[in-house]
Amino acid sequence: MANEDFGRNRPLGFSTRAIHLGYDPSTAQGALTPPIYLTSTYAFESAEDGAALFRGEKQGYIYGRTKNPTQTLLEQRLASLEGGEAGLVVSSGIGAITATCWTLLSAGDEVVFDQTLYGSTYAFLTKGLQRFGVKAVPADMTNLAMVEEALTPNTKIVFFESPANPNLRVIDIAKVAEIAHGRKALVMVDNTFCSPALQNPLAFGADLVVHSATKFLGGHGDLLGGAVIGRAELINQIRGVGLRWLTGATISPINAFLILRGLKTLEIRMQRHSQSARAVAELLASHPAVATISYPGLADFPYKEIAARQMRDTGGLIALELKGGHDAGLKLMNRLKLITRAVSLGDAETLIQHPASMTHAAYPPEERTKHGISEGLVRMSVGLENVDDILDDLTQALDGVR
Ligand SMILES: *Cc1c(COP(=O)(O)O)cnc(C)c1O
């Protein structure tokens, strides 16, 4: 079996597991690539057998809302890559976050969240959960004293992104986890910006890791998907309650297959994303039209030390602001010819967008400023094109903005 260590005394490497783990071609007529199980339901051997499956006394497949063999393989690989016991994949990143929160929270509970979150996650916590009696409390988690202050005996979940979307603030996962665990709260980290190739939040004490698999995990801009990884006991609960009853956010077997395909090149893609983004960040840092730039690979990045401790590489996302502010940012976007104006991230294409009017438009304007997402901020996801072509396009666009 491919998930053994082939008799060696060391665990298989990241890409080897991403390519082989959990699948043996001899179980599928020798097919090199795992089959896609396009089925909504499963035949029971007998009526008694079906009843035993429903009672949980027998392991197996019942109905496609909760699991499918293609999905199971993806869950095993993601759990291994994140260093978790178990994984669950669902139809979108927001599906993963909502299924997890609906499962673990009840009216009267509180969630403490970092002040900078992806727009729809922020909307779910502050506009969605609040309507059902769950209090969502923002905190600047780069300031540990503020985390302490925000926690109460009712806090069940501490939630943050690191690096945060869109401005790349970095949160100290181990320190926040220590504080949260001291107060019996679970720590949930959105690891979308790094993917497991660059960062494993569970290793720093997080209880649950969530992903928008739409981004780097899929990696090709052709699907939506989400994942949550953690202890089997929590994941089973989220599958049985959050997915099965509360959201129905089931992933299509075809999308699970496409994410499995994406995982095979994840490590190598993240290396290229990081390498090219470093070159783009250096160009931006030296250009007279640029006022500020936030990128973990730059010497003056304010969270450089924590980022270096938590992340294996510097990643593909860059946030910048031009000296001409909001209007110059939009002008830059409109002058680009190769770099594509689009939301999302982690694709082969280099993408650029304006968070205040796009991904983070769900924040009321005054909240946005308070949460560190300025009106002039522009976010780039550096793609896999030849870096010289990215740099040329950016240079011609920036030169015209001055
Ligand atoms: C895109 C994104 C999400 C939401 O994921 P979907 O797959 O679009 O539902 C959540 N968190 C972060 C950090 C994201 O970038």
The ligand as an SDF file (V2000), in Angstrom:
LIG
                    3D

 15 15  0  0  0  0  0  0  0  0999 V2000
  -11.9920   32.5330   -0.3310 C   0  0  0  0  0  0  0  0  0  0  0  0
  -11.8000   32.4490    1.1160 C   0  0  0  0  0  0  0  0  0  0  0  0
  -12.7840   31.8810    1.9360 C   0  0  0  0  0  0  0  0  0  0  0  0
  -14.1080   31.4060    1.3940 C   0  0  0  0  0  0  0  0  0  0  0  0
  -13.9710   30.2810    0.5910 O   0  0  0  0  0  0  0  0  0  0  0  0
  -15.0150   29.8830   -0.5540 P   0  0  0  0  0  0  0  0  0  0  0  0
  -14.4280   28.6400   -1.1190 O   0  0  0  0  0  0  0  0  0  0  0  0
  -15.0630   31.0220   -1.5240 O   0  0  0  0  0  0  0  0  0  0  0  0
  -16.3370   29.6880    0.0950 O   0  0  0  0  0  0  0  0  0  0  0  0
  -12.5180   31.7670    3.2840 C   0  0  0  0  0  0  0  0  0  0  0  0
  -11.3610   32.2110    3.8100 N   0  0  0  0  0  0  0  0  0  0  0  0
  -10.3970   32.7860    3.0550 C   0  0  0  0  0  0  0  0  0  0  0  0
   -9.1340   33.2430    3.7060 C   0  0  0  0  0  0  0  0  0  0  0  0
  -10.5780   32.9230    1.6850 C   0  0  0  0  0  0  0  0  0  0  0  0
   -9.6330   33.4900    0.9430 O   0  0  0  0  0  0  0  0  0  0  0  0
  1  2  1  0
  2  3  1  0
  2 14  2  0
  3  4  1  0
  3 10  2  0
  4  5  1  0
  5  6  1  0
  6  7  2  0
  6  8  1  0
  6  9  1  0
 10 11  1  0
 11 12  2  0
 12 13  1  0
 12 14  1  0
 14 15  1  0
M  END
$$$$
